[in-house]
Amino acid sequence: MKSAVVLLPGLNRDRDMIAALTKISGHAPVTVWQTETEIPDVDLIVIPGGFSYGDYLRCGAIGARKPVMRAVAEKAKKGVPVIGVCNGFQILLEAGLLPGALMRNTSLKFVCREVKMSVANANTRFTRNYAPGQIIRTPVAHHDGNYFADPETLARIEGEGQVVFRYAENTNPNGSINDIAGIMNESGNVLGLMPHPEDLIEAAHGGIDGRGLFESALGIKAAA
């Protein structure tokens, strides 16, 4: 299965993502620089985390307006799965590929620790290798991960099953409304989430809870 990782100045989790995709798929992903206007034919596009452009203006605001994001949007319209993790989630929101916004953590502090997430919707292309309601462990590292949406938008995404992950067992690290940790678009092929599943995909990480997300997205069956 072929994948692509978008690269922007200031992203610092690209190597983690490349390593995870290589290990899970058996093939190194292609990397696509910010100035590229086309993305090769791939089965998955990922925007990793970090601090693109130093998080100036708003987190992800500058990155969302780079040529490569127009190419990502075109691929998404054609049904190609797209995942944005942490800053990648912020970029997808700023680019209008996902609804809502991410604000400062309610603590007004950078949070770096492990949290727990529940699989709020297991009937998606990103979660089919998980069980409904399954609790998984994931690391987080962010300052602006507090998800918010106006009442109408919130009612819509909740009602249509677009909330894919929620913080579980009182581990919400940022104050996100309804404990939302990850959402997808109406078409079900664009996912954004704040936690870092790429950093929990092998025994050396202390667990493999994040592996199922990438295996699901790439159409790889979970190991028995």
C-alpha positions in Angstrom: 0.0 0.0 0.0 1.4 3.4 -1.0 1.3 6.4 1.3 2.5 10.0 1.3 3.6 12.3 4.1 3.3 16.1 3.7 6.3 18.1 4.8 6.2 21.7 6.0 8.8 23.9 7.8 8.5 23.4 11.5 6.9 20.0 11.5 8.9 17.7 13.8 7.0 14.5 13.9 7.5 13.6 10.2 10.2 11.1 10.9 8.0 9.3 13.5 5.2 9.2 10.9 7.5 8.0 8.1 8.9 5.2 10.4 5.4 4.1 11.4 4.0 3.9 7.9 7.1 2.1 6.7 6.9 -0.5 9.4 3.2 -1.0 9.0 2.9 -1.0 5.2 6.3 -2.4 4.4 7.0 0.5 2.0 8.5 3.9 2.8 6.0 6.7 2.1 6.7 9.3 -0.5 7.3 12.8 1.0 5.7 15.8 -0.5 7.2 19.3 0.1 5.1 22.4 0.8 5.6 23.9 -2.7 4.4 20.8 -4.6 1.2 21.2 -6.5 0.6 17.5 -7.2 0.6 14.4 -5.1 1.3 11.0 -6.6 -1.3 8.3 -6.7 -1.3 6.9 -3.2 -3.7 5.0 -0.8 -3.2 7.4 2.1 -2.0 11.0 2.7 -0.8 12.0 6.2 0.0 15.4 7.6 2.1 14.9 10.7 2.4 17.0 13.9 4.8 19.7 15.0 4.8 23.5 14.8 4.5 24.4 11.2 5.8 27.9 10.6 6.3 28.3 14.3 2.5 28.3 14.9 2.5 32.0 13.9 -0.9 33.7 13.4 -2.9 30.6 14.4 -1.7 27.0 14.6 -1.8 25.6 11.1 -3.0 28.8 9.5 0.1 29.4 7.3 0.5 25.7 6.4 -3.1 25.4 5.3 -2.5 28.0 2.6 0.5 26.4 1.0 0.3 24.9 -2.5 0.6 21.3 -1.3 -2.7 21.7 0.7 -4.6 22.5 -2.5 -3.3 19.2 -3.8 -4.3 17.5 -0.7 -7.8 19.0 -1.0 -8.1 17.8 -4.6 -7.1 14.2 -3.6 -9.6 14.3 -0.7 -12.4 15.3 -3.1 -11.5 12.2 -5.1 -11.9 10.0 -2.0 -8.3 9.5 -1.1 -8.0 9.0 2.7 -6.3 11.8 4.6 -5.1 11.8 8.2 -3.9 14.9 10.1 -2.3 14.4 13.4 -1.9 17.2 16.0 -0.6 20.1 13.9 -1.9 18.2 10.9 -5.4 18.3 12.5 -5.0 22.0 13.0 -4.0 22.4 9.3 -7.0 20.4 8.1 -9.4 22.7 10.1 -7.7 25.8 8.8 -7.9 24.5 5.3 -11.7 23.9 5.7 -11.4 20.2 5.2 -12.9 19.6 8.6 -15.4 21.6 10.7 -14.8 23.4 14.0 -11.7 24.9 15.5 -8.9 24.1 18.0 -8.2 26.6 20.8 -5.7 26.9 23.6 -5.8 24.2 26.2 -8.0 25.2 29.1 -4.9 24.9 31.4 -3.1 27.4 29.1 -0.2 25.1 29.3 1.6 22.7 26.9 0.5 19.2 27.6 2.8 16.2 27.0 1.6 12.9 28.4 -0.3 9.7 27.7 -4.1 9.8 27.5 -6.8 7.3 26.7 -9.2 7.4 23.8 -12.4 5.5 23.2 -13.4 4.5 19.7 -16.6 6.5 19.3 -17.3 5.2 15.8 -15.8 1.9 14.8 -17.6 1.9 11.4 -15.1 4.1 9.6 -12.2 3.4 7.2 -9.9 4.6 10.0 -11.2 2.4 12.8 -12.5 -0.8 11.3 -9.7 -2.8 13.1 -11.0 -1.6 16.4 -14.0 -2.7 18.4 -16.8 -0.2 19.2 -16.0 1.7 22.4 -12.5 0.2 22.6 -10.2 2.1 24.9 -6.7 2.8 23.4 -3.7 4.5 24.8 -2.0 7.4 22.9 0.5 10.1 23.6 -0.4 13.8 23.3 1.9 16.8 22.9 0.2 20.1 22.2 -0.7 23.6 23.4 -3.8 24.2 21.2 -5.9 21.0 21.2 -9.1 22.3 22.7 -11.7 21.3 20.1 -14.7 23.6 19.7 -17.6 23.9 17.4 -20.8 26.0 17.4 -23.9 24.3 18.6 -25.3 23.6 15.1 -22.0 22.2 13.9 -21.6 20.1 17.0 -25.1 18.7 16.8 -24.4 17.8 13.1 -21.1 16.0 13.6 -22.4 14.2 16.7 -25.6 13.1 14.9 -23.9 12.0 11.8 -21.2 9.9 13.5 -18.3 12.2 12.6 -16.8 12.1 16.0 -14.4 9.2 15.7 -12.4 9.4 19.0 -13.1 10.8 22.4 -10.8 11.2 25.4 -11.8 8.5 27.9 -11.5 7.8 31.6 -11.1 11.4 32.6 -7.9 11.9 30.6 -9.1 14.9 28.5 -5.9 17.0 28.4 -7.2 20.2 26.9 -10.9 20.8 27.7 -12.2 19.7 24.3 -16.0 19.9 24.1 -17.7 16.5 24.5 -14.2 15.1 25.1 -13.7 15.1 21.3 -10.2 13.8 20.3 -10.7 13.2 16.6 -13.3 13.9 13.9 -13.8 13.1 10.2 -15.5 14.8 7.4 -19.0 14.0 6.0 -17.6 11.8 3.3 -15.6 9.8 5.9 -12.2 10.0 4.2 -10.6 12.9 6.1 -9.7 12.3 9.7 -8.1 14.8 12.2 -7.0 13.9 15.7 -4.8 15.5 18.4 -3.2 12.4 19.9 -0.2 10.7 18.2 -1.0 7.1 17.3 2.2 6.8 15.3 4.1 6.8 18.5 2.5 3.6 19.9 2.7 1.1 17.0 5.3 -1.4 18.2 6.5 -3.2 21.3 9.5 -0.8 21.6 7.0 2.0 22.1 5.4 0.2 25.0 2.3 -0.9 23.1 0.6 -1.2 19.7 -2.7 0.7 20.4 -2.1 3.2 17.6 -1.3 0.6 14.9 -5.0 -0.2 14.2 -5.6 3.3 12.9 -3.0 3.0 10.1 -3.8 -0.6 9.3 -7.5 0.3 9.0 -6.7 3.3 6.7 -4.4 1.2 4.5 -6.8 -1.7 4.3 -4.5 -4.1 6.2 -6.2 -6.7 8.4 -5.2 -6.7 12.1 -2.8 -9.4 13.1 -4.6 -12.3 14.8 
